[in-house]
Amino acid sequence: MPFVTKKFFLSAPKKAFLFVMETLNCSQKEAQKHLDKQRLLQNNTPVHKSQTIVGEATLTYFKPQSIAQSPLWITPYFAVYDKPPKMLIHPKGYFLHLSLIDGIKSDFGKEANPVHRLDYETSGLVVISKSKQHEAPLKELFAKQKVHKQYIALVKGHIRSPQEINLPICIPSKSDKYTDLGIRCKVSAQGKPSITQITPIHYDKARNATLLQVTPLTGRTHQIRVHLSHIGHQIIGDSLYGVEDRVARGYLASKSNNNDTSPILMLHAQSLKFCYKNIHYHIKSHQNLNAKFKTRFIESF
């Protein structure tokens, strides 16, 4: 239960933000964020920043729990997790589900945070900062595309030779996200430049499926899934791209109801290369690209 709601009784009046700061041992900025998100209630009514409270109040806050995933790699500045598929990095709402942030906060404390994201559906490497001091510079490496990312994907059809997919991608606007299927990104002339390089590794003729090495040179939302679907080679297990609208709607509805029984997306963040503090890192997933991994993907199809 990542979020908990607890009752408190204040015998003397106190400013709401001071109560949250003292209760959660957090900064004033963090306390005000809790109040902005209406997590402090009195008589079932949200308490405002400058309000003074006394008597009974309820506070909802994030309480991390340990998860099965241990860090794959730990340095003095950051750590790397090997995220399984169908796990959120951050909790969505106050639903009773564990996310990677549970493990991150449990292992390294409240200042630890992920510095980039993977889709809920995608498995693989996620870098986290161990403290606020390193969060911004690590995020900058990803934002300025100074991290070389490599994925593997199993797609439908036969891809015979390496190619570069250079197609602009338009991500949904804030208003789009609240519309039917608004979460989908798309190839569009109005989109931002997006480049994905793909190299075939293995073709399974019986199943008409190709295992690919994938290198995104830009970092658009759902980029690999959008590009591969657009060229007619949908990633196996994708329930959002390259499928009929009714399938995508059903998938999104099942996710909203915490009842996701969709297939596993065959997309895995396999390796990361970058330089930080004058140290060069090349970090690989435990799921190495070998015969065993190929077999696992092919048998999942």
C-alpha positions as CSV (number, residue, x, y, z in Angstrom):
1,M,0.0,0.0,0.0
2,P,2.2,2.9,-1.2
3,F,-0.1,5.6,0.0
4,V,-1.6,5.5,3.5
5,T,-4.2,7.7,5.1
6,K,-3.7,8.4,8.8
7,K,-5.8,10.2,11.4
8,F,-4.2,12.8,13.7
9,F,-5.6,14.9,16.6
10,L,-4.1,18.4,17.2
11,S,-4.8,19.7,20.7
12,A,-3.6,23.2,19.8
13,P,-3.9,25.3,16.7
14,K,-1.1,25.0,14.1
15,K,-0.4,26.2,10.6
16,A,-1.3,23.4,8.1
17,F,2.1,23.5,6.4
18,L,4.0,23.3,9.7
19,F,1.9,20.3,10.7
20,V,2.8,18.5,7.5
21,M,6.5,19.5,7.7
22,E,6.8,18.1,11.2
23,T,4.7,15.0,10.6
24,L,6.5,13.9,7.4
25,N,9.9,15.4,8.3
26,C,9.9,17.3,5.0
27,S,10.7,20.8,3.6
28,Q,8.2,23.6,3.4
29,K,8.1,23.2,-0.4
30,E,7.2,19.5,-0.1
31,A,4.6,20.2,2.6
32,Q,2.9,22.8,0.3
33,K,2.9,20.2,-2.5
34,H,1.0,17.8,-0.2
35,L,-1.5,20.6,0.5
36,D,-1.8,21.5,-3.1
37,K,-2.7,17.9,-3.9
38,Q,-5.4,18.0,-1.2
39,R,-3.9,15.3,0.9
40,L,-4.7,17.0,4.2
41,L,-8.4,17.0,5.1
42,Q,-10.4,18.2,8.0
43,N,-14.2,17.3,8.1
44,N,-13.6,15.8,4.6
45,T,-12.6,19.2,3.3
46,P,-9.2,20.0,1.8
47,V,-7.0,22.2,4.0
48,H,-5.3,25.2,2.4
49,K,-1.7,26.3,2.7
50,S,-2.2,29.2,5.1
51,Q,-5.0,27.6,7.1
52,T,-4.6,26.9,10.8
53,I,-6.0,23.6,12.0
54,V,-7.0,22.1,15.3
55,G,-8.8,18.9,16.3
56,E,-9.0,15.8,14.1
57,A,-7.4,15.8,10.6
58,T,-6.4,13.1,8.1
59,L,-3.3,13.1,6.1
60,T,-2.6,10.9,3.0
61,Y,1.1,10.4,2.2
62,F,3.4,8.0,0.3
63,K,4.9,5.3,2.4
64,P,7.3,3.1,0.3
65,Q,7.4,-0.6,0.6
66,S,10.3,-2.9,-0.4
67,I,9.8,-4.7,-3.7
68,A,11.3,-7.9,-5.2
69,Q,13.6,-5.8,-7.5
70,S,17.1,-5.1,-6.0
71,P,19.4,-2.6,-7.7
72,L,21.4,-4.1,-10.5
73,W,24.3,-1.6,-10.1
74,I,25.1,0.9,-7.3
75,T,27.6,3.8,-7.3
76,P,28.1,6.7,-4.8
77,Y,26.0,8.9,-7.0
78,F,23.3,6.7,-8.7
79,A,21.9,3.2,-8.9
80,V,20.4,1.2,-11.8
81,Y,17.3,-1.1,-11.6
82,D,16.3,-3.8,-14.0
83,K,12.5,-3.0,-14.2
84,P,10.2,-5.9,-15.0
85,P,7.4,-5.3,-17.6
86,K,4.0,-4.1,-16.3
87,M,5.4,-2.0,-13.5
88,L,4.9,1.7,-13.2
89,I,7.9,3.8,-12.2
90,H,5.6,6.2,-10.2
91,P,2.3,5.3,-8.5
92,K,-0.8,6.3,-10.4
93,G,-3.3,7.9,-8.0
94,Y,-3.9,6.3,-4.7
95,F,-4.5,2.8,-6.0
96,L,-3.2,-0.2,-4.1
97,H,-0.2,-1.1,-6.3
98,L,3.5,-1.1,-5.9
99,S,5.7,0.9,-8.3
100,L,9.5,1.1,-8.8
101,I,9.6,4.2,-6.7
102,D,8.6,2.0,-3.7
103,G,11.9,0.1,-4.1
104,I,13.9,3.2,-4.8
105,K,12.7,5.1,-1.7
106,S,13.0,1.9,0.4
107,D,16.5,1.2,-0.7
108,F,18.0,4.8,-0.8
109,G,15.7,7.1,1.1
110,K,13.3,9.9,0.3
111,E,15.7,12.0,-1.8
112,A,16.3,9.2,-4.3
113,N,14.4,9.6,-7.6
114,P,14.4,8.1,-11.1
115,V,16.1,10.4,-13.7
116,H,14.3,9.1,-16.8
117,R,11.4,6.9,-17.5
118,L,10.3,3.6,-19.1
119,D,6.8,2.9,-20.1
120,Y,4.7,0.7,-17.8
121,E,4.8,-2.0,-20.5
122,T,8.6,-1.9,-21.2
123,S,11.1,-3.8,-19.1
124,G,14.8,-2.9,-18.6
125,L,17.3,-0.5,-17.2
126,V,16.2,2.6,-15.1
127,V,18.8,5.0,-13.6
128,I,18.0,6.7,-10.3
129,S,19.8,9.4,-8.4
130,K,20.6,8.6,-4.8
131,S,20.3,12.3,-3.7
132,K,19.0,15.6,-4.8
133,Q,22.6,16.7,-5.4
134,H,23.0,14.4,-8.4
135,E,19.4,14.4,-9.7
136,A,19.6,17.4,-11.9
137,P,22.9,16.6,-13.6
138,L,21.9,13.0,-14.3
139,K,18.6,14.2,-15.7
140,E,20.5,16.6,-17.9
141,L,22.5,13.7,-19.5
142,F,19.3,12.1,-20.7
143,A,17.7,15.4,-21.7
144,K,20.7,16.4,-23.8
145,Q,20.9,12.9,-25.3
146,K,24.3,12.1,-23.8
147,V,23.2,8.6,-22.9
148,H,23.5,5.9,-25.5
149,K,20.5,3.6,-25.1
150,Q,20.1,0.2,-26.6
151,Y,16.9,-1.9,-26.7
152,I,15.9,-5.3,-28.0
153,A,12.5,-5.9,-29.5
154,L,10.6,-8.8,-31.0
155,V,8.4,-7.6,-33.9
156,K,6.0,-9.0,-36.4
157,G,7.3,-9.7,-39.9
158,H,10.7,-10.1,-41.5
159,I,13.1,-7.2,-41.3
160,R,16.1,-8.1,-43.5
161,S,18.6,-5.3,-43.1
162,P,19.5,-2.4,-40.8
163,Q,17.7,0.8,-41.3
164,E,17.1,4.2,-39.8
165,I,13.6,5.4,-39.2
166,N,13.5,9.2,-39.4
167,L,9.9,10.2,-38.9
168,P,8.6,13.1,-36.7
169,I,6.4,12.1,-33.8
170,C,3.6,14.2,-32.3
171,I,2.9,13.6,-28.6
172,P,-0.5,14.2,-27.2
173,S,-1.4,17.6,-25.8
174,K,-2.7,17.9,-22.2
175,S,-6.3,18.1,-23.6
176,D,-5.7,15.1,-25.9
177,K,-4.8,12.9,-22.9
178,Y,-8.4,13.2,-21.6
179,T,-10.0,12.1,-24.8
180,D,-10.6,8.6,-26.1
181,L,-7.3,7.0,-27.0
182,G,-5.6,10.4,-26.5
183,I,-2.6,8.8,-24.9
184,R,-1.4,7.6,-28.3
185,C,1.5,9.4,-30.0
186,K,1.6,9.4,-33.8
187,V,3.9,10.1,-36.8
188,S,3.0,13.6,-38.0
189,A,4.6,16.4,-40.0
190,Q,3.7,18.6,-37.0
191,G,5.7,16.4,-34.7
192,K,9.2,16.7,-33.3
193,P,12.2,15.1,-35.1
194,S,12.6,11.5,-34.1
195,I,15.2,8.9,-35.2
196,T,15.4,5.2,-34.4
197,Q,18.0,2.8,-35.7
198,I,17.2,-0.9,-36.0
199,T,19.3,-3.9,-36.8
200,P,17.9,-7.4,-37.3
201,I,19.5,-10.1,-35.1
202,H,17.4,-13.2,-35.7
203,Y,14.4,-14.1,-37.8
204,D,12.0,-16.9,-36.8
205,K,10.4,-18.1,-40.0
206,A,7.9,-20.4,-38.4
207,R,6.4,-17.5,-36.4
208,N,7.3,-14.7,-38.9
209,A,9.0,-12.6,-36.1
210,T,12.3,-10.7,-36.1
211,L,14.4,-10.0,-33.1
212,L,15.9,-6.5,-33.3
213,Q,18.6,-4.4,-31.7
214,V,17.1,-0.9,-31.4
215,T,18.9,2.4,-30.8
216,P,16.7,5.5,-30.3
217,L,18.7,8.6,-31.2
218,T,16.0,10.9,-29.8
219,G,13.8,10.3,-26.7
220,R,10.2,10.9,-27.7
221,T,7.4,9.3,-25.7
222,H,6.6,5.8,-27.1
223,Q,9.1,6.5,-29.9
224,I,10.2,2.9,-30.6
225,R,6.6,1.6,-30.5
226,V,5.3,4.3,-32.7
227,H,8.1,4.0,-35.3
228,L,8.0,0.2,-35.6
229,S,4.2,0.2,-35.8
230,H,4.3,2.9,-38.5
231,I,6.6,0.9,-40.8
232,G,4.4,-2.2,-40.4
233,H,6.4,-4.1,-37.8
234,Q,4.4,-3.9,-34.6
235,I,6.2,-5.0,-31.4
236,I,4.7,-8.3,-30.3
237,G,2.5,-7.8,-27.2
238,D,1.8,-4.2,-27.9
239,S,-1.9,-3.5,-27.1
240,L,-1.8,0.2,-27.9
241,Y,0.0,0.6,-31.2
242,G,-0.6,-1.4,-34.4
243,V,-3.9,-2.7,-33.0
244,E,-7.6,-1.9,-33.7
245,D,-9.1,0.9,-31.6
246,R,-11.4,-1.5,-29.7
247,V,-8.4,-3.5,-28.6
248,A,-6.5,-0.4,-27.4
249,R,-9.7,0.8,-25.6
250,G,-10.1,-2.5,-23.9
251,Y,-6.5,-2.5,-22.8
252,L,-6.6,1.0,-21.4
253,A,-9.8,0.2,-19.5
254,S,-8.2,-2.9,-18.0
255,K,-5.2,-0.9,-16.9
256,S,-7.5,1.8,-15.3
257,N,-9.3,-1.0,-13.3
258,N,-6.0,-2.6,-12.2
259,N,-7.0,-5.7,-14.2
260,D,-4.4,-5.9,-16.9
261,T,-4.3,-9.3,-18.5
262,S,-2.7,-8.2,-21.8
263,P,0.3,-9.9,-23.3
264,I,3.8,-8.9,-22.3
265,L,5.3,-6.2,-24.6
266,M,8.4,-7.6,-26.2
267,L,10.5,-4.5,-25.7
268,H,13.5,-4.4,-23.3
269,A,15.9,-1.6,-22.4
270,Q,19.1,-3.7,-22.7
271,S,22.1,-1.3,-22.1
272,L,23.1,2.2,-21.2
273,K,26.4,4.0,-22.0
274,F,27.2,7.4,-20.5
275,C,29.9,9.4,-18.7
276,Y,29.4,10.9,-15.2
277,K,32.0,12.5,-13.0
278,N,34.6,11.6,-15.6
279,I,33.8,8.0,-15.3
280,H,32.6,6.1,-18.3
281,Y,29.8,3.5,-17.7
282,H,28.4,0.7,-19.8
283,I,25.7,-1.0,-17.9
284,K,23.9,-4.1,-19.3
285,S,20.7,-5.8,-18.2
286,H,21.0,-9.1,-16.5
287,Q,19.0,-10.4,-19.4
288,N,21.9,-10.6,-21.7
289,L,21.4,-10.9,-25.5
290,N,22.3,-14.5,-25.9
291,A,20.6,-17.7,-27.2
292,K,18.7,-18.1,-23.9
293,F,17.3,-14.6,-24.2
294,K,16.3,-15.1,-27.8
295,T,14.5,-18.3,-26.9
296,R,12.7,-16.6,-24.1
297,F,11.4,-14.0,-26.5
298,I,10.5,-16.3,-29.3
299,E,8.7,-18.7,-26.9
300,S,6.7,-15.8,-25.5
301,F,5.2,-15.2,-29.0
